Amino acid sequence: MTMTKPEQLSGVIDSHAHIDFPVYSDDRDDMLARMQAVGVSDVICIGTTLMHADSPQRMAEYADNIWFTVGVHPNHADEEERYDDGDAMRALAAHPRCVAIGEAGLDYFHKKADPQRQRISFETQLAVASDLNLPIVIHSREADEDMIKILDDTSKNMPINGVMHCFSSGAELAVKAIEIGFYISLSGILTFKSSDWLRDIVRDLPIDRLLVETDAPYLSPEPVRKIKRNEPAHVIHTLSCLAEIKGVGVQQLADITAANTRRLFHRMEKPA
């Protein structure tokens, strides 16, 4: 597909980034300035372990346009001693700038953690999110069948909502997630030349259930894919690609995805 240079935008939200990672230590302030210069107003810094839960929290306390989440990434389930400690998660999530539980889920691609331990951790985080009336940020890779079953079963027993982050799964999972009230977040993968299959899925998804993200420092989008370290400023390229797919203006889509993000991560609407 043809990528055009994004116009100057405002109010864009990067709904998923890891800006607390050491890779930003030398130029974090410059990175945040670049983000704001292209119209990215807010970013959600995603938690991946309880061992280092203070790291994204400190980022959220550093600036009033940064928010954070608390969770255990499935690839860290083996190394995280408190992988299923719901009480610890609840305590950490009490912080007013914590907007969600996760990054939680299932990853059968990297094979870095025992699948059963991943599942226990994931189900614990679903329960915590439901108890706290917070959304859950879900990572799912090569686990569509199990993910669909868990979400379907859980949604019948407790209220849940959240987002399928960095979506790169099949259409069946996207449809099921939206059916139970979830959102779908698109990363730089959407812009890749090899992603026609993903663009075909996204074309049919409701626009009021879509978010954009970088998953920085990973997955730099076209046309900056050669820049190995992704950052929140680059989310405008994913937004531009998504606007072309949906046939709307880029600023219009920025407004829509920002509203979707604030609706899902409802603590962003309240003074912290």
VEXBA-435553 format. One line per field, with one value per residue (C-alpha): residue number from 1; residue in one letter; y, x, z. Coordinates in steps of 0.1 Angstrom, whole numbers. Last residue first. Layout:
REM VEXBA-435553
resi: NUM ... .
resn: A ... .
py: Y ... .
px: X ... .
pz: Z ... .
***
This chain:
REM VEXBA-435553
resi: 272 271 270 269 268 267 266 265 264 263 262 261 260 259 258 257 256 255 254 253 252 251 250 249 248 247 246 245 244 243 242 241 240 239 238 237 236 235 234 233 232 231 230 229 228 227 226 225 224 223 222 221 220 219 218 217 216 215 214 213 212 211 210 209 208 207 206 205 204 203 202 201 200 199 198 197 196 195 194 193 192 191 190 189 188 187 186 185 184 183 182 181 180 179 178 177 176 175 174 173 172 171 170 169 168 167 166 165 164 163 162 161 160 159 158 157 156 155 154 153 152 151 150 149 148 147 146 145 144 143 142 141 140 139 138 137 136 135 134 133 132 131 130 129 128 127 126 125 124 123 122 121 120 119 118 117 116 115 114 113 112 111 110 109 108 107 106 105 104 103 102 101 100 99 98 97 96 95 94 93 92 91 90 89 88 87 86 85 84 83 82 81 80 79 78 77 76 75 74 73 72 71 70 69 68 67 66 65 64 63 62 61 60 59 58 57 56 55 54 53 52 51 50 49 48 47 46 45 44 43 42 41 40 39 38 37 36 35 34 33 32 31 30 29 28 27 26 25 24 23 22 21 20 19 18 17 16 15 14 13 12 11 10 9 8 7 6 5 4 3 2 1 .
resn: A P K E M R H F L R R T N A A T I D A L Q Q V G V G K I E A L C S L T H I V H A P E N R K I K R V P E P S L Y P A D T E V L L R D I P L D R V I D R L W D S S K F T L I G S L S I Y F G I E I A K V A L E A G S S F C H M V G N I P M N K S T D D L I K I M D E D A E R S H I V I P L N L D S A V A L Q T E F S I R Q R Q P D A K K H F Y D L G A E G I A V C R P H A A L A R M A D G D D Y R E E E D A H N P H V G V T F W I N D A Y E A M R Q P S D A H M L T T G I C I V D S V G V A Q M R A L M D D R D D S Y V P F D I H A H S D I V G S L Q E P K T M T M .
py: 117 139 115 107 87 64 52 32 20 53 71 48 50 88 88 64 86 119 104 89 124 137 111 116 86 57 29 15 49 60 28 36 72 59 35 63 86 59 69 96 70 54 25 15 -3 26 7 5 43 42 19 10 4 -29 -28 0 7 -13 15 18 25 18 4 -5 26 18 -14 -42 -51 -33 -46 -82 -72 -50 -81 -103 -75 -75 -84 -48 -38 -10 -30 -45 -10 -16 -19 -22 -41 -34 -58 -60 -97 -96 -75 -102 -129 -111 -104 -140 -153 -129 -144 -129 -100 -75 -54 -53 -72 -47 -47 -57 -82 -88 -122 -158 -158 -135 -159 -189 -169 -152 -185 -203 -176 -174 -212 -213 -181 -190 -182 -149 -132 -103 -88 -55 -58 -31 -20 -26 -36 -71 -77 -66 -89 -118 -114 -111 -144 -160 -148 -159 -194 -195 -185 -211 -237 -227 -229 -198 -187 -207 -177 -185 -200 -166 -163 -134 -105 -70 -64 -47 -12 25 29 67 66 40 12 -10 -19 -32 -51 -68 -78 -93 -112 -130 -154 -146 -135 -154 -139 -159 -185 -161 -136 -146 -143 -107 -101 -70 -34 -6 30 65 93 127 141 135 119 101 80 71 62 38 22 13 6 -26 -41 -74 -72 -79 -66 -32 -10 27 44 74 108 139 126 156 154 177 159 127 144 160 127 112 142 137 100 105 85 61 52 17 12 4 28 38 4 15 7 31 58 85 112 145 166 161 176 157 122 115 92 54 36 0 .
px: -48 -76 -101 -105 -73 -89 -113 -87 -114 -131 -98 -85 -116 -116 -80 -87 -116 -97 -66 -89 -103 -68 -58 -88 -110 -110 -106 -75 -60 -67 -50 -19 -18 -23 6 28 16 28 64 65 60 94 109 145 156 152 151 113 109 86 71 66 91 82 99 110 82 50 40 3 -30 -65 -96 -130 -150 -137 -156 -134 -138 -107 -87 -89 -78 -50 -38 -36 -19 8 39 46 46 23 0 30 37 11 -27 -48 -81 -108 -127 -165 -173 -180 -150 -127 -146 -143 -106 -99 -117 -99 -65 -37 -14 -29 -3 -25 -58 -75 -97 -130 -142 -174 -173 -185 -195 -167 -142 -153 -152 -119 -103 -117 -106 -72 -67 -75 -56 -24 2 9 -15 -6 -36 -40 -67 -93 -100 -132 -111 -126 -126 -90 -80 -99 -83 -49 -53 -64 -33 -10 -25 -23 13 22 4 22 57 77 101 84 88 58 33 27 -4 -18 -9 5 -13 -39 -50 -50 -25 -22 -43 -21 -44 -30 1 -21 -44 -14 1 -32 -35 -2 -2 32 46 79 83 110 86 58 81 72 35 39 31 10 6 -2 10 1 22 8 12 49 74 48 38 75 80 50 66 97 81 66 101 96 59 67 57 42 32 38 7 14 -3 -3 13 11 43 62 48 65 98 98 92 122 143 135 143 176 203 180 158 172 169 132 108 94 77 49 12 -17 2 -24 -28 -42 -29 -16 6 0 13 36 18 22 11 0 .
pz: 391 376 359 322 321 347 320 301 277 271 270 244 222 224 214 185 173 175 158 132 124 123 98 76 70 45 70 54 48 84 96 76 90 125 121 108 137 162 153 180 207 200 180 183 152 128 95 100 97 67 78 114 141 158 192 215 216 214 191 196 179 192 174 188 175 140 138 122 86 72 101 89 53 68 87 56 36 63 43 33 70 80 102 120 133 160 160 191 191 217 239 245 244 207 200 214 196 162 167 177 146 123 131 153 148 172 190 221 223 246 277 291 316 336 353 347 310 301 316 294 262 270 280 249 225 240 239 201 192 210 183 201 224 247 265 283 309 316 351 371 401 406 368 364 393 378 344 361 379 346 329 356 357 319 317 344 323 292 309 299 272 244 220 199 224 241 263 282 304 299 322 344 335 341 369 374 406 423 435 408 429 458 434 417 450 461 428 433 403 388 422 417 382 364 349 340 323 287 297 307 344 352 363 339 334 324 310 301 336 336 360 381 351 345 381 378 347 368 401 387 384 403 394 358 323 330 301 298 284 262 259 236 205 182 162 186 216 207 198 233 250 231 240 276 274 257 275 294 265 259 297 293 310 276 272 249 245 239 220 221 194 206 178 142 117 85 80 50 27 26 -5 0 .
***
